[in-house]
Amino acid sequence: MPLKATLLSLSVAIIWGINMLTVKGAVGEIPPIMLTAIRFLAVAALLVPFTKVPRDKLPKLALLSVVFGTGHFGVLFCALSMLDAGPVAIIVLLGVPFSSMLATYFFNDRLGWKRLLGMTLAFVGVTLMFWDPTMTDLKLPLLLVVFAALMWAVANVLIKKLGDINTFELNGWMGLMAAPQLLVLSFFLEPGAVHAVINASWVAWANLSFTVFMSSIVAYGSWYYLLKTYDVNQVVPWSLLAPVISVTGSILVFGESISTFKIIGGLTVLAGVGVIMFRKPPQNQEQGMD
């Protein structure tokens, strides 16, 4: 890719890597479901006024808001409130092999031995992280991350079936539909959420602002532009830098512990996902989910 596109890809990876840390910092003060709701409200407020109403796509966007907004982000933020940011950043990469599996069903995409190998490595790596003695009492939060990764993969299928849609329309209208769901869930599951929001420090709001502006708008907008402009296999591998940045940052910023299981498991997941991402499919195959 040209230097400009390379730097843009690197910037997106850095933003996503830092975003995991900012969310971790924010959920320490604001309950996770309420935090997710505020994020989508803010994104909708910033984008919807500048987009047209995608009337023919509203039903599919409503379904996407449940899967992607609540099922992925809501659940992921809940997991981050209970787990270190490092393991979450690695395990959520299971969305890549999950996407490959769904692509074989919905788009008749052939897996091939390389992607099967990559999927096996990814799941073995996550299993190793589950065996980490420090994770003994955290099985449910870990499973929540796996579920969030699956919802990300399902969202990929739904986005592909949406057809051509402006990135800002997608993010804005999905956010507008996701926010009410999350607010209702927060009302029932997080009784002290409003009080926490009122008393949150400027640090929490700064972290949330980064998630809204830099991750939701800048990074995702840039990412979709890159995917439309360049070959998928030139762009997607850059996303592997994000969890590396997240893990490094979680150790430096939060003092999170590192163990043999986490190191071996994390590297195995990265290797597996890398095999899937770097595999170049035949030209006549669908590349959107590869």
N, C-alpha and C positions, 0 to 999 in steps of 0.2 A: 504494500500500500504506500501511497505518498506519505511524506513526513507529517503533513498536517493531519491526515487520517490516523496515522500511527500514534501521534501525540494525543489525539482525541480519544482513541481507544484506551490508551494508558490512563488518561484523566478519568474516564468512566470507571475503570477498575479501581483506581485510588478512591474515588468518591464512594463506590459501593463498599469498599473495604472499611473506610472510616465510618460509613453509615451504620454498620453493625455495632460499632462502639458507641455512637451517639444514641442509638436506640437503647442500648444497654444502660447508658447513663440516665436516659429519660425515664425508663420504667422503674428506676430506683425511687422516683418521686411521684410519678403519675401512674395509676393502675393501667395495665397493658391494653385492655379493651377500650377504655376511655381514650388512651393515647392514640390508638389506631383510628378511633372515630374522629378525633380532632385533626389528625393528619389528613384524612380524606375530606373533611369539611373544608380545611384550608386549601387543599388542592382544587376542590370543586369551585371554591370562591374565586380562586385566581385564574382558572381556565374556562369555566362554563360561560361567563359573560362574553368571551371572545370567540366562541364556537357556535356553529349552527346546531339545531336539534337533529340528531341522526334518527329520525322517526322510524325508518324501516329496520333499524338495528337495536331499538330500545329493548325488545324482549330478550335478545341475546346478551345485551349489556347487563340487563337485570340479573340473568343467570350468572354472568361473569362476576358481578359484584358480590354474589354469595360465595362463589368458589374462590376467587382471587382476593377480594377485599376481606371477607370474614374468614373463609377457610384457610387461606394462606397467611395473609398479614396478621389477622387477629390472633390466630393460633401461634404463629411464629413469635409475636410480641409476648404472648403469655409464656412461652417456653423461655424466652430471654429473661423474663423476670425471675426465673427459677434456676437458670443455668449460666455458666460462664459463656462469654461471647465466642471464644475460640472454638469449642466443640460444635456450637450451633452453626458457625460459619462453614465448618467442614461438612457436617451431616446434611445440611440443607442442599448440598450439591447432589444428593440423591435425586433431585429433580431432573437431572440430565438423563440417567438411565431410565427413570420412570417415563420421561418423555419419549425415549427411544422405544420402549415397550408399547406405549399408547400409539405411536406412529405406525407400528406394524399392524395394529388393529384398524385404525381409522383411515390410514392413508396407504395401506398395502406396501409399506416400506420394509424392505428386506433387511434383517438384522446383520447377518454375516458373522463370521467367527471373530473378527476384531471387536465389534461392538459387544458381542456376547462375552468376550474376555474382559472388556472394560467394565461391563455391568457386574460381572462376577467379582472383580477386584474391588469395585466400589462398595458392594454389599459386604464383602469380607472385611474391608476396612472399618465400616460402621460397626460390624459385629465385634471387632477387636476393641473399639471404643466403648461399647456396651459392657465389655468385660473388665474395664478399668475399675480397680477396687474403689477409687474415689467416686465412682458413679453408681455405687451399689444402691443407694437410696434415691436415685434420680431417674429410674427407668421410665416413669410416666412422662416427665418433661422431655426425655430423649425421644420417646414415641411421638410426642406432640410435634417435634421437629421433623420426624419422618413423615407424619401426616401432612404437615405444611409443605414439605417437598413434593408429596404426591399431588396436593392441590395446585401447586405451581405448574406441574406437568399437565394436569387437566386443563388449567387455564390456558396453557399454550395451545392445546387443541381447540378450545373455544375461540381464542383470538384468531387462529388460522381460519376457522369457519366463519368468522365475522366478515372476511373479505377485506377489501380496501377501505380503510378508515384512518382519518387523521389521528396522529398520536395524541394531540391535545384533546381531541374529542373523546378518544378512548379513555384517557386518564381522568378527564374532568367529569364526564357523565357517569363513569363507573364509580368514581368517588362520591358523587352526589347520591347515588343509590346505595352505596355501601355504608355511608355514615349513619343513616337512621337505624339500620340493623344493629350496628355496633353500639349505638347509644342505648337502644332497648336492652341489649345483652348486658351492658355495663350497669344499667339501672337495677337489674335483678341480681347480677353476680358480684358487683363491686359497690356496695352501699356507701362507702366513704369516698367515692371517686370525685364528686363535686368539691368536697372539702379539700381533697388532695390537689386538685387543679388550682383552686384559689390560693393555696399556700405554697405552690411550687416555686422554686427559686429561679432566678434568671438563667442559671446553668441549664436547668431542665428545658426551659423555653428556647434557649439557644440550640440545644441538641435537637429539639423538635423542629425548629426552623431549618436546620441543616437537612433533616430528613425530607421536609416538604419541598424546599427550593432546590437543593443540590441533587438529592437522590430521585425524588418523584418527578421533578420537572426537567432539570438540566441533564442528569445522567440518562434517564429513560428516553428523553427526546433525542439525545445524541446517539444513543444505542440503536434506536429504530432507524435513524437516518443512516448510520453506518451499515446496518443490515440491508437496507434498500439500495445502497450505493455500491457496496463491495461484496465479494463472495463471502458466504457464511463462514467458510473455513478459514478465511483471513481474519475475521472479526471475533468470532466466538471464543477461540482459545485465550484471548486477552482476559476474559472473565475469570480465568483460573488465578489471576493475580489477586483478586479481591479477598478470597479467604486467607491467603498468605499474609496480606496486610492486616486483616482482622485478627488473626492469631497473634502476630507480632505485636500489634497494638494492645491487645487484651493483656498480654504479659507485661508490657511496659507501663500501660496506663492503670490497669486494675490489679496488677500483681497476681494474675491468675496462675495457678500451678500448672506445671507441665510434667507429664509422666511418660514412661516408655510406651504404654498402651496408646496414649494419645498421639505420640510422635509416629509410631509405626502405623497405627490405624489411620491417622490423618494423611500420611504420605501414600498409603495404599489407596485411599479414596481419591486423592488427587491424581494418582497414576491411572486409576480406572477411568475417571472422568476425562482425563487427558487423552486416553486411547479413543474414547468415543468422540470427543471433540475434534481431534486431529485427523480422524479417518476421513478421507475424501471420497464421497459417494460417486457412483457413476453419474454421468451428465444427465441421463434420462430419469434419474431418481429424484424424488421430492427432497429438497434440502432444508425446508423450513424448520423441521423438528430435529434435524441431525445434530 
